[in-house]
């Protein structure tokens, strides 16, 4: 999962939360997790997305079913809300164990808490490194590259045990790396150049992304203990934990940045990976040994399966639309941050508050989608979302031209209201994207392909931000020079309409009906390069197909 930094009026669809079960691992039951995103519904990260890599029915089940599975809710409908919650927690403890639940809750809460340092990173680039807005945005884009190759981490951890463990050792190693990279940013004058900062933050993003993949894989493995409700229950735990961590981190980020400075924030942010390290030490996992020949063949098989799947017309056409819809319009996240601090004179405390409200209203958008839009076809919901996003994007022109003051609306009130609307509408775009990606995953490679599709969505956001930096450079937008910012925003709003003309890439019918006929998990590579039936060999625990009781029903009917 991945969460994103929440700032006033960022590009509303730049932050596709990949949070959401994008594990490139466990093929047997990985679809269980994705279906908890689609049929039941937490960015998730660096900060994104790091805000993520997980949603629709999980939130609805959390609020309206009081965290109970449907049959339990029916039996206990006369119990109080608190008693229902207690029963649900007791069932989780009995099924998965207290230690595992603490591990999952801690890891996802720490991922959400990365919002604590997101604001400090922005101020570090602006004030310590004294970068121009376009330069800062370009470097931020490079920093997020590790989130775009998450399937690779999944394939490696699936097939190559480190010190005998597929999950535990990777989590411990990356926690140590994340701790040292964060502390390095806290040491005065140690990281004082743009190149050094980007490299250190890239290492930090890499460690967070690998931990995200590993914990997602562990959740998939443990969900097998309760085949009927395990995936939904664990997704509820993960998204609740990430949301709590995100809101807490955002609320604390402003006062901490103001009172401690950016170096002090990085110092306390190291508590996050240290906490994960402590809990991962006690993580239970059976030690295993894998021959070099086995893990190489297994990795080759997964790569060939991915290649075959992505070349399927319905899959690559939908993936192309997801990429175009995110990359075709420029994003201005750092430019708007500079404008907010230089012109609007917003304080770190206020920016942190806006970030926290962003997390809260992302959940509101999730519930709104599940209540009103999940029964619409993909083409219709994407059409409505793109038009709405384009129109709301134009509101930034009101802010940068200061017209809001002319009509008597204070800057803070305008930004808060605008951010609330933007976050809700943004979720109406990202939710169906995640549902579509889940439905596109053929039997046998559900988890790996879903991770790849979400990485494509994340990469489109990076392209958008880099494209936005080029536009601002071309228009001469810099510190204290924002005269042409209105034109950049107008260009962004116009380009947001373009993906509508490519909606023909999305099938009219439910894409799952097409991909359910595909099965890329039935063969493996032998020593001589030929294919062998896995069902006969029976030695690959990561291959398989989804069960009938976990197929997606009713998420997006035909037009």
ABEGO torsion letter per residue (X at the ends): XBBBBBBBGBBAAABBBAABGABBBGAAAAAAAAAAAAABXXXXXBABAXXXXXAAAAAAAAAAAGGBBAAAAAAAAABBAAAAAAAAAAAAAAAAEAAAAAAAAAAAAAAAAAAAAAAAAAAAAAAAAGBBAAAAAAAAAAAAAAAAAAAAAAAAAAABBBGGBAAAAAAAAAAAAAAAAAAAAABBGABABAAAAAAAAAAAAAAAAAAAAAAAAAAAAAAAABAAAAAAAAAAAAAAAAAAAAAAAAAAAAAAAAAAEAAAAAAAAAAAAAAAAAAAAABBBBBBBBBAAAAAAAAAAAAAAAAAAAABAAAAAAAAAAAAAAAABBBAAAAAAAAAAAAAGBBAAAAAAAAAAAAAAAAAAAAAAAAAAAABBAAAAAAAAAAAAAAAAAAAAAAAAGAAAAAGBBAAAAAAAAAAAAAAAAAAAAAAAAAAAAAABBBGAAAAAAAAAAAAAAAAAAAAAAAAAAAAAAAGBBBGBAAAAAAAAAAAAAAAAAAAAAAAABBABBAAAAAAABBAAABBBBAAGBBBBAAAAGABAABEBBBAAABBBGABBBX
